[in-house]
Amino acid sequence: MENANIQWISSTKESLWQDKVVSDRGNGDVNLAITDEPFQKVEGFGGCFNELGFAALTHLSEKERGQVLHSLFHPDGDQKFSICRLPIGASDYALEWYSLNETDGDLEMKHFSIERDLKYLIPYIKEALTYNPDLKFFASPWSPPTWMKFPRAYNYGKLRWEKEILAAYALYFVKYVEAYRNEGITIHQIHVQNEVVADQKFPSCLWTGEQLRDFIRDYLGPAFEKHGIDAEIWLGTINAPEPWQEWLKKSSSDFNAYAFTVLSDPEAYKYIKGVGYQWAGKYGIQRTVQSYPELRYMQTENECGDGTNTWDYAKYIFNLYQHYFTNGVNAYIYWNMVLEPKGRSTWGWEQNSMITVDPATKTATFNPEYYVMKHFSHFVSPESTRIGLKGPWTGNALAFVKPNGDKVVVIANPFAETKEVRLSDGKMVYTFELEPDSFNTIVFNGGNRR
């Protein structure tokens, strides 16, 4: 007899999305059980708005572009994105490098302007908002204006550590939130710097933990108070350089060098609502959540691959979702949602994307990582709670309970052969024959469970 109260979706390399029939009551010992032990609330899933993504979308017809945006943002679409990232000035996926004020010495930000964003980013954002008016945004700079840095360049370098520059940079953030608000776009969070340890040939800026602490405590927090800015301040986005192993040896850990340095200062802590980790920051998330469980956490940039969008890399990405949620994040953010084939940046790195738009054929391809995200974001709504699991399969699975009572289990079979999972939802046991090398989402209907 089919179990109509259970939905089961599976993805393999050969079949990226298929509904499967649940028809077998479990036999034998349970090897995965939902415990209902509550953990963190889920705030949502999303991606980053970048200029190269907007450029890729322009190759599609109006109808097809609408279908792609519906799939990403609409509450009835595939992904149901609820929180997304914006760059303040150029990211490494801008069409060219820029800031929002390149007028040398303009400490009062009289020449601050989002004129460029009105051409590329804001139309992209506003079109997404037509599909989901409740979409939330957080924003971070890759580089301050070049005149605020030493050396004077978008890439490499550091912020000039002078009182007048620091006060002006805090005002830069204020002006950004206000300018976007005037365009009808609410910035819900500000993360001070993208990849604080990145000293790269793309827009970047090095910060120490002590500098982040002092800037938030003495400049950014007070500026937001003075100007009535209600956007949250987050400590992010924290990464670690390559080779991260050597850096961790020198600095004790990214937890001590950044999160603990900043958050252990009471005057800095009072302004901070959450912590954003990405890339090698994954090695610090556990200790930070253990030390500051009252804060909120986000994986702010999914690791971005090499532009080939392979199934094998999608398997690695699935493990990142499992790692970050197990260690306490409330939200998971993909990097580039849409790119052209190979996903080449302005500085030469080829990276993956959820969707590839081919300028020659003017068609969109949904890549394996699109479906990894869908296994989570389509079924795990904001305000869901991660709940406990026990049994040998726990290390490859996550469980959530939605506000309506539905229980969602996302589980991978990493083996080259079919594996049997006998899953207990707390009332009954069901057997699932998981295909080799597969991702699976199993939903137990909360209102009509037998």
C-alpha positions as CSV (number, residue, x, y, z in Angstrom):
1,M,0.0,0.0,0.0
2,E,1.3,3.4,-0.9
3,N,1.9,5.9,1.9
4,A,0.3,9.0,0.5
5,N,1.3,11.0,3.6
6,I,5.0,10.7,2.7
7,Q,6.8,12.5,-0.2
8,W,10.2,11.1,-1.4
9,I,12.4,12.9,-4.0
10,S,15.7,11.5,-5.1
11,S,18.5,12.9,-7.3
12,T,21.2,11.0,-9.1
13,K,23.7,11.9,-11.8
14,E,21.4,10.4,-14.4
15,S,18.2,11.7,-13.0
16,L,18.5,15.1,-11.3
17,W,15.0,15.1,-9.8
18,Q,12.5,12.3,-9.5
19,D,9.5,11.6,-7.3
20,K,9.6,8.1,-5.9
21,V,6.8,6.0,-4.4
22,V,6.9,5.1,-0.7
23,S,5.3,1.7,-0.4
24,D,7.3,-0.3,2.1
25,R,6.9,-0.5,5.9
26,G,10.2,-1.0,7.6
27,N,11.6,-4.4,8.5
28,G,14.5,-5.0,10.7
29,D,16.4,-2.6,13.0
30,V,16.1,1.1,12.6
31,N,19.3,2.7,11.4
32,L,18.0,6.4,11.3
33,A,15.5,7.9,13.7
34,I,14.1,11.4,14.1
35,T,14.5,12.3,17.8
36,D,12.6,15.7,17.8
37,E,15.3,17.3,19.9
38,P,15.2,21.0,18.8
39,F,18.2,22.9,17.6
40,Q,18.4,26.2,15.7
41,K,15.7,28.0,13.7
42,V,16.2,28.2,10.0
43,E,16.1,31.7,8.5
44,G,16.3,30.7,4.9
45,F,18.4,30.1,1.8
46,G,19.5,32.3,-1.1
47,G,22.3,33.4,-3.4
48,C,24.2,36.5,-4.4
49,F,23.2,39.2,-6.9
50,N,26.2,40.0,-9.1
51,E,26.6,42.0,-12.3
52,L,27.8,39.0,-14.4
53,G,24.6,37.1,-13.3
54,F,22.5,40.0,-14.6
55,A,24.5,40.0,-17.9
56,A,23.9,36.2,-18.3
57,L,20.1,36.6,-17.8
58,T,19.9,39.2,-20.6
59,H,20.6,36.5,-23.1
60,L,17.2,34.9,-22.3
61,S,13.8,35.9,-23.7
62,E,11.6,37.8,-21.3
63,K,9.5,34.7,-20.8
64,E,12.4,32.4,-20.1
65,R,14.1,35.0,-17.8
66,G,10.8,35.2,-15.9
67,Q,10.8,31.4,-15.6
68,V,14.3,31.4,-14.2
69,L,13.5,34.1,-11.6
70,H,10.3,32.4,-10.7
71,S,12.2,29.2,-10.0
72,L,14.6,31.0,-7.7
73,F,12.4,33.5,-5.8
74,H,8.7,32.8,-6.0
75,P,7.2,31.2,-2.9
76,D,5.8,28.4,-5.2
77,G,9.0,28.1,-7.2
78,D,11.8,25.5,-6.9
79,Q,14.1,27.3,-4.5
80,K,11.8,29.7,-2.6
81,F,14.8,31.9,-1.8
82,S,14.2,34.2,1.2
83,I,17.5,35.9,2.0
84,C,20.1,37.0,-0.6
85,R,23.4,38.8,-0.7
86,L,24.4,42.0,-2.3
87,P,27.8,43.5,-3.0
88,I,28.6,47.1,-1.8
89,G,30.6,48.3,-4.8
90,A,32.3,45.7,-7.0
91,S,32.5,42.0,-6.2
92,D,34.9,39.8,-8.1
93,Y,31.8,39.1,-10.3
94,A,31.2,42.7,-11.3
95,L,31.6,43.6,-15.0
96,E,34.4,45.9,-13.9
97,W,35.8,47.2,-10.6
98,Y,34.2,50.2,-8.9
99,S,33.2,51.7,-5.6
100,L,30.3,54.0,-4.6
101,N,32.5,57.0,-4.0
102,E,35.8,57.5,-5.8
103,T,36.1,61.2,-5.0
104,D,39.4,61.5,-3.2
105,G,39.1,62.9,0.3
106,D,35.3,63.1,0.4
107,L,35.0,62.5,4.1
108,E,31.4,63.7,4.2
109,M,30.4,61.4,1.4
110,K,28.9,64.2,-0.6
111,H,29.6,62.4,-3.8
112,F,28.4,59.0,-2.7
113,S,26.3,57.4,-5.5
114,I,24.6,54.2,-6.5
115,E,24.3,55.3,-10.1
116,R,26.1,52.3,-11.4
117,D,23.9,49.9,-9.4
118,L,20.8,51.5,-11.0
119,K,22.0,50.1,-14.3
120,Y,22.8,46.5,-13.4
121,L,22.2,45.3,-9.8
122,I,19.0,47.2,-8.8
123,P,16.9,46.1,-11.9
124,Y,18.0,42.5,-11.1
125,I,17.0,42.9,-7.5
126,K,13.7,44.7,-8.2
127,E,12.7,42.0,-10.7
128,A,13.4,39.3,-8.1
129,L,11.2,41.3,-5.6
130,T,8.2,41.1,-8.0
131,Y,8.3,37.3,-7.4
132,N,9.0,37.6,-3.7
133,P,8.3,41.0,-2.1
134,D,9.4,39.6,1.3
135,L,12.9,38.8,0.1
136,K,15.6,39.9,2.6
137,F,19.0,41.2,1.8
138,F,22.4,41.4,3.5
139,A,25.3,43.3,2.0
140,S,29.1,43.5,2.2
141,P,31.9,45.3,0.4
142,W,34.8,43.5,-1.3
143,S,36.8,46.7,-1.2
144,P,36.4,50.2,0.3
145,P,36.9,53.1,-2.1
146,T,40.5,53.1,-3.3
147,W,41.4,56.4,-1.7
148,M,40.6,54.9,1.7
149,K,43.2,52.1,1.2
150,F,46.9,51.5,1.2
151,P,48.1,50.8,-1.4
152,R,45.5,52.8,-3.4
153,A,43.9,49.9,-5.4
154,Y,40.7,47.8,-5.4
155,N,42.7,44.6,-5.0
156,Y,45.1,43.7,-2.2
157,G,45.9,46.2,0.6
158,K,44.3,47.4,3.8
159,L,42.1,50.2,5.1
160,R,44.0,53.3,6.1
161,W,43.8,53.2,9.9
162,E,43.1,56.9,10.4
163,K,40.3,58.3,12.5
164,E,38.9,60.5,9.7
165,I,39.0,57.6,7.2
166,L,37.3,55.2,9.7
167,A,34.5,57.7,10.4
168,A,34.0,58.3,6.7
169,Y,33.9,54.6,6.0
170,A,31.2,54.1,8.6
171,L,29.3,56.9,6.9
172,Y,29.8,55.1,3.6
173,F,27.7,52.2,5.0
174,V,25.1,54.6,6.3
175,K,24.7,56.2,2.9
176,Y,24.5,52.7,1.2
177,V,21.6,51.6,3.4
178,E,19.8,54.9,2.9
179,A,20.3,55.0,-0.9
180,Y,18.9,51.5,-1.3
181,R,16.0,52.3,1.0
182,N,15.2,55.2,-1.3
183,E,15.0,52.7,-4.1
184,G,12.5,50.6,-2.1
185,I,15.1,48.0,-1.2
186,T,15.6,47.3,2.5
187,I,19.1,46.2,3.6
188,H,18.5,43.9,6.6
189,Q,22.1,43.2,7.5
190,I,25.5,44.7,6.9
191,H,28.6,42.4,7.0
192,V,31.7,44.6,7.4
193,Q,34.0,42.9,4.8
194,N,33.9,40.1,2.3
195,E,36.6,37.5,3.3
196,V,38.6,39.5,5.9
197,V,41.7,37.4,5.2
198,A,41.6,37.6,1.4
199,D,44.6,39.5,0.0
200,Q,43.7,38.9,-3.6
201,K,44.0,40.2,-7.2
202,F,40.2,40.8,-7.1
203,P,38.6,43.5,-5.0
204,S,39.6,42.7,-1.4
205,C,40.8,44.3,1.9
206,L,42.6,42.7,4.8
207,W,41.3,43.2,8.3
208,T,42.6,41.8,11.6
209,G,40.2,40.8,14.4
210,E,41.3,43.8,16.4
211,Q,40.5,46.2,13.6
212,L,37.0,44.7,13.1
213,R,36.4,45.0,16.8
214,D,37.5,48.7,16.9
215,F,35.7,49.7,13.7
216,I,32.4,48.1,14.8
217,R,32.7,49.4,18.4
218,D,33.9,52.9,17.8
219,Y,32.7,53.8,14.3
220,L,30.1,51.6,12.6
221,G,27.8,50.9,15.6
222,P,27.7,54.6,16.7
223,A,27.1,55.8,13.2
224,F,24.1,53.5,12.8
225,E,22.8,54.7,16.1
226,K,23.3,58.4,15.1
227,H,21.6,58.1,11.7
228,G,18.8,55.7,12.8
229,I,19.9,52.8,10.7
230,D,18.1,49.7,11.7
231,A,20.1,47.3,9.5
232,E,21.8,44.7,11.7
233,I,25.6,44.6,12.0
234,W,27.1,41.2,11.5
235,L,30.6,40.0,12.0
236,G,31.4,38.7,8.6
237,T,32.3,37.4,6.3
238,I,35.1,35.4,7.9
239,N,37.2,33.1,5.9
240,A,40.8,31.8,6.1
241,P,43.4,31.9,3.4
242,E,45.1,29.1,1.5
243,P,46.9,27.2,2.7
244,W,44.6,27.5,5.7
245,Q,46.5,24.9,7.7
246,E,49.6,27.1,8.0
247,W,47.5,30.1,8.9
248,L,45.7,28.3,11.6
249,K,49.0,27.3,13.2
250,K,50.1,30.9,13.3
251,S,46.9,32.4,14.6
252,S,45.7,29.7,16.9
253,S,42.4,29.5,15.0
254,D,40.0,31.6,13.0
255,F,37.8,31.5,16.1
256,N,40.4,33.2,18.3
257,A,41.8,35.5,15.7
258,Y,38.4,36.9,14.7
259,A,35.2,35.8,16.4
260,F,36.5,35.6,19.9
261,T,38.6,38.8,19.6
262,V,35.6,40.8,18.5
263,L,32.8,39.2,20.5
264,S,34.7,39.1,23.8
265,D,34.7,42.9,23.8
266,P,31.4,43.9,25.4
267,E,31.2,47.3,23.7
268,A,31.7,45.7,20.2
269,Y,29.4,42.7,21.1
270,K,26.4,44.9,21.8
271,Y,26.2,46.0,18.2
272,I,26.5,42.5,16.6
273,K,23.5,40.3,15.8
274,G,25.3,37.4,14.1
275,V,28.4,35.9,12.5
276,G,28.9,35.0,8.9
277,Y,31.4,32.3,7.8
278,Q,32.4,31.2,4.4
279,W,35.0,29.0,2.7
280,A,37.7,27.9,5.3
281,G,35.7,29.7,7.9
282,K,33.9,26.4,8.3
283,Y,36.7,25.4,10.6
284,G,35.7,28.1,13.1
285,I,31.9,27.7,13.1
286,Q,31.6,25.0,15.7
287,R,33.6,26.8,18.4
288,T,31.9,30.1,17.7
289,V,28.4,28.6,18.1
290,Q,29.5,26.8,21.2
291,S,30.8,30.0,22.7
292,Y,28.0,32.4,21.6
293,P,24.8,30.2,21.1
294,E,22.6,33.3,21.5
295,L,23.8,34.8,18.2
296,R,22.6,33.9,14.7
297,Y,24.9,32.3,12.1
298,M,25.1,32.2,8.4
299,Q,27.1,30.4,5.7
300,T,27.6,33.5,3.6
301,E,29.1,32.1,0.4
302,N,28.9,28.5,-0.9
303,E,32.3,27.2,-2.2
304,C,32.3,27.9,-5.9
305,G,34.2,25.2,-7.8
306,D,35.9,25.5,-11.1
307,G,33.1,26.2,-13.6
308,T,32.6,22.6,-14.7
309,N,29.5,22.1,-12.6
310,T,30.1,18.4,-12.1
311,W,28.1,15.9,-10.1
312,D,31.2,15.0,-8.0
313,Y,31.5,18.7,-6.9
314,A,27.8,18.7,-6.1
315,K,28.4,15.8,-3.7
316,Y,31.1,17.9,-1.9
317,I,28.6,20.8,-1.7
318,F,26.0,18.5,-0.1
319,N,28.5,17.8,2.6
320,L,29.0,21.5,3.2
321,Y,25.2,21.9,3.9
322,Q,25.4,19.0,6.3
323,H,28.5,20.4,8.0
324,Y,27.2,24.0,8.4
325,F,23.7,23.1,9.6
326,T,24.9,20.4,12.0
327,N,27.2,23.1,13.5
328,G,24.5,25.7,13.9
329,V,24.0,28.0,11.0
330,N,20.5,29.5,10.5
331,A,20.9,30.3,6.8
332,Y,22.9,29.0,3.8
333,I,23.8,31.3,0.9
334,Y,24.9,30.1,-2.6
335,W,27.4,32.2,-4.5
336,N,26.5,32.9,-8.2
337,M,23.0,31.9,-9.0
338,V,23.3,32.4,-12.8
339,L,26.4,32.7,-15.0
340,E,27.5,32.1,-18.6
341,P,29.2,28.8,-19.5
342,K,32.4,28.2,-17.4
343,G,31.5,31.1,-15.2
344,R,34.6,33.1,-15.8
345,S,35.1,36.1,-13.5
346,T,36.6,39.5,-14.5
347,W,39.9,38.3,-12.9
348,G,40.0,35.0,-14.6
349,W,38.7,32.3,-12.2
350,E,36.1,30.0,-13.6
351,Q,33.4,29.1,-11.0
352,N,30.2,27.1,-10.7
353,S,26.7,28.4,-10.7
354,M,23.3,27.0,-10.0
355,I,22.1,27.9,-13.5
356,T,24.1,28.4,-16.7
357,V,22.8,30.6,-19.6
358,D,24.4,29.9,-23.0
359,P,24.6,33.1,-25.1
360,A,24.8,31.1,-28.3
361,T,21.6,29.0,-27.7
362,K,19.9,31.5,-25.4
363,T,18.9,28.6,-23.1
364,A,19.2,28.0,-19.4
365,T,20.7,24.8,-17.9
366,F,20.0,23.8,-14.3
367,N,23.2,22.4,-12.9
368,P,23.6,19.6,-10.2
369,E,24.1,22.2,-7.4
370,Y,20.8,23.7,-8.3
371,Y,19.2,20.4,-7.2
372,V,21.4,20.1,-4.1
373,M,20.0,23.5,-3.0
374,K,16.5,22.5,-4.0
375,H,16.6,19.4,-1.7
376,F,16.8,21.8,1.2
377,S,15.3,25.2,0.2
378,H,12.2,23.9,-1.5
379,F,11.1,21.9,1.6
380,V,12.7,23.7,4.6
381,S,10.9,26.9,5.0
382,P,11.9,29.9,7.2
383,E,11.0,29.4,10.8
384,S,11.6,25.6,10.5
385,T,13.7,24.1,13.3
386,R,16.5,21.6,12.8
387,I,15.8,18.6,14.9
388,G,17.8,15.6,16.0
389,L,18.6,12.3,14.4
390,K,20.3,9.2,15.8
391,G,21.6,6.1,14.1
392,P,24.5,5.2,11.8
393,W,23.1,7.3,8.9
394,T,23.1,10.6,11.0
395,G,26.4,11.7,9.5
396,N,24.9,11.9,6.0
397,A,21.5,13.4,7.0
398,L,19.7,16.4,8.4
399,A,16.2,16.7,9.8
400,F,13.8,19.7,10.2
401,V,10.3,20.3,11.4
402,K,8.3,23.0,9.6
403,P,5.9,25.4,11.4
404,N,3.0,23.3,10.0
405,G,4.3,20.1,11.6
406,D,5.8,18.5,8.5
407,K,9.1,16.7,9.2
408,V,11.8,16.9,6.5
409,V,14.7,14.5,6.3
410,V,17.5,15.2,3.7
411,I,19.9,12.3,3.3
412,A,22.7,11.3,0.9
413,N,23.8,7.9,-0.1
414,P,27.5,8.4,-0.8
415,F,28.1,4.8,-1.8
416,A,28.4,3.2,-5.3
417,E,25.7,0.7,-4.4
418,T,22.1,0.9,-3.3
419,K,21.7,1.2,0.5
420,E,18.7,0.4,2.7
421,V,17.7,3.0,5.2
422,R,15.1,2.1,7.8
423,L,13.8,5.4,9.0
424,S,11.6,6.0,12.0
425,D,9.5,9.2,12.1
426,G,8.6,8.6,15.7
427,K,5.5,6.7,14.9
428,M,6.3,4.2,12.3
429,V,9.4,2.7,10.5
430,Y,9.8,2.9,6.7
431,T,12.3,1.3,4.5
432,F,13.9,3.4,1.7
433,E,16.2,1.9,-0.9
434,L,18.5,4.8,-1.7
435,E,20.0,4.7,-5.1
436,P,23.8,4.8,-5.4
437,D,25.4,8.3,-5.2
438,S,22.1,10.0,-4.5
439,F,20.5,12.9,-2.6
440,N,17.1,12.3,-1.1
441,T,14.5,14.4,0.6
442,I,11.7,12.6,2.6
443,V,8.8,14.6,3.9
444,F,6.4,13.3,6.5
445,N,3.1,15.2,6.4
446,G,2.5,16.6,9.9
447,G,-1.3,16.8,9.6
448,N,-2.1,13.5,8.1
449,R,0.4,10.9,9.3
450,R,-1.0,7.4,9.7
